[in-house]
Amino acid sequence: MIGHATCSQHTGQYCVKLDSMGLLAGDRSMFHVVKHDSPFQRVRFSEPRRRGMALPSNEEFLARLTMEVTQRFARITGLTAIAIPIDLPGSATTLAPESLPEHPACVEFAGSDRCRQSAAAHLDELRRRPEIHWHRCPNAKYCAFVPVMWRGRCLAACKLVCADSIRAEDFAHHVELLDVLADNFLASETEFLSCVFPDDDGRRGGNGGSTRITQREARERASHPRVREALEYAGQHLSDPTMTVAGIARALDMNATYLAHLFAQQVAVRLSRYIATRRVELAEHLLSTTNWQIKRVAYESGHSNADWFSQVFRAHTGMTPREFRRRTRLA
């Protein structure tokens, strides 16, 4: 977002302050000046005069994805995930197993038939259904791909690999956490992504790829009676740590895969993501209005493990539960 600008009388240049990006100097012809009631002036870049400016690139996209998703994931969990380009506009990268970067946990198996077959299976899944998927590979590793979607296009994926000594339930939790961070990235980098990957007609605006949605929006979008039932059931059982998509489907006497597909089709967000977001919202409310211990807040908001709750909460809000409580009390 462009901030204020002042004119330098000595150099004939404008200095433009970009939020958290320092100062950028440029010739006056590169900007439109917009006057307003302030001792400063606001400016907008003139699209036809951008030729002298370096626009963001695929490389910068991958660098930001790495910094804001995989590196943050490592700080929270101590685990390693990597960003993999999948379908970047104008990129020479192809969806071929041998083109994928190796995860550090897979280096010893690099080039083996098993790894090529596993990578091919993941890529095939991303072609058919760009959704989160994971499995236990023949090399005794749990391997997951979290797609990064923008306007229906799978630009990249975050790959997580762990030894199979970890519990499958814990690995699934880590995959969910990685997905939350990827969604946060899409929500916070809308302007950047619009610049790097404009619409097909060249426009740089439009809706992004974030799947965040409020409870009210979900209810307004849900026209199918079974989806409305699922929303009602989820709302009534948020505090139950055992509530899952499969559990909701059993309670409604439905096939879990069909329910998940129907919910995503109508609400534009996965049912599992909707449940996770609502639980964090409930935790925020409890942290703000009660003096309960963090462990109790975790349990009452549907998280069976306090450590896992802290990781999820931090991924959603950027703060630990204690930091959130302290800031809301100070406010």
Secondary structure as UniProt FT lines:
FT   STRAND          2..7
FT   TURN            9..11
FT   STRAND          13..18
FT   TURN            19..20
FT   STRAND          23..27
FT   HELIX           28..30
FT   STRAND          31..34
FT   STRAND          41..45
FT   HELIX           47..52
FT   HELIX           58..65
FT   HELIX           66..70
FT   HELIX           71..77
FT   STRAND          81..85
FT   TURN            89..90
FT   HELIX           97..99
FT   HELIX           104..109
FT   TURN            110..111
FT   HELIX           113..128
FT   STRAND          133..137
FT   TURN            138..140
FT   STRAND          141..150
FT   TURN            151..152
FT   STRAND          153..163
FT   TURN            164..165
FT   HELIX           168..188
FT   HELIX           190..196
FT   TURN            200..201
FT   HELIX           215..221
FT   HELIX           225..236
FT   TURN            237..239
FT   TURN            241..242
FT   HELIX           245..251
FT   TURN            252..253
FT   HELIX           256..267
FT   HELIX           271..289
FT   HELIX           294..300
FT   TURN            301..302
FT   HELIX           306..317
FT   HELIX           321..330
//
